[in-house]
Amino acid sequence: MSPALKEFLDKGKVATTTIKLASGPVEVPTCYWRFPSWRGEPLRDTYGGKALVEFEGSPVFAEVAMIQVLRQHGFDGAVWVDGYRQRFLDAMPPAKCELPAQVRELYERIATVNGGYGGCWDILAWNREGAFFVECKRRGKDRMRPNQFNWLESALKAGLRADHFAICEWDIE
């Protein structure tokens, strides 16, 4: 496991989730994070009612907060994969960005095996040790979907290991 991913997971009280794939069960590390609720001025566009959390004094979606947390724990870069709008974000919308060429190639390779981009996990982060995917789920309000299991299976077929994936269960304090 990447030292940066281990540090991130350890900070978030790590556990393990067993995901049953067609190829067999896979153990995926799971961490738990709590963020303060945003109590300031509401945002106009909340992406269909997504909860806002406070991170370093600003209102953000949990995915954007996790990007910052991953950077603080040794990742060179991280993006929120907005599959619905087909773009990558490294900050709150409408900000968008592009992936580095090597990371984009991996993303495309997985999508080819997967038969499309559906089910890509929320966060794609990278450092010198490779690329990593993190799925953000609000604790008690969200769950993994079959297309996300398919993305994991496709990524494993494309050469990634299970320790390049993590689930982040988050909640509001």
Rosetta blueprint (number, residue, H / E / L):
1 M L
2 S L
3 P H
4 A H
5 L H
6 K H
7 E H
8 F H
9 L H
10 D H
11 K H
12 G L
13 K L
14 V L
15 A E
16 T E
17 T E
18 T E
19 I E
20 K E
21 L E
22 A L
23 S L
24 G E
25 P E
26 V E
27 E E
28 V E
29 P E
30 T E
31 C E
32 Y E
33 W E
34 R E
35 F E
36 P L
37 S E
38 W L
39 R L
40 G L
41 E L
42 P L
43 L L
44 R L
45 D L
46 T L
47 Y L
48 G L
49 G L
50 K L
51 A L
52 L L
53 V E
54 E E
55 F E
56 E L
57 G L
58 S E
59 P E
60 V E
61 F L
62 A H
63 E H
64 V H
65 A H
66 M H
67 I H
68 Q H
69 V H
70 L H
71 R H
72 Q H
73 H L
74 G L
75 F L
76 D L
77 G E
78 A E
79 V E
80 W E
81 V E
82 D E
83 G L
84 Y L
85 R L
86 Q L
87 R E
88 F E
89 L E
90 D L
91 A L
92 M L
93 P L
94 P L
95 A L
96 K L
97 C E
98 E L
99 L L
100 P L
101 A H
102 Q H
103 V H
104 R H
105 E H
106 L H
107 Y H
108 E H
109 R H
110 I H
111 A H
112 T H
113 V H
114 N H
115 G L
116 G L
117 Y L
118 G L
119 G L
120 C L
121 W L
122 D L
123 I E
124 L E
125 A E
126 W E
127 N E
128 R L
129 E L
130 G E
131 A E
132 F E
133 F E
134 V E
135 E E
136 C E
137 K E
138 R E
139 R L
140 G L
141 K L
142 D L
143 R L
144 M L
145 R L
146 P H
147 N H
148 Q H
149 F H
150 N H
151 W H
152 L H
153 E H
154 S H
155 A H
156 L H
157 K H
158 A L
159 G L
160 L L
161 R L
162 A H
163 D H
164 H H
165 F E
166 A E
167 I E
168 C E
169 E E
170 W E
171 D E
172 I E
173 E L
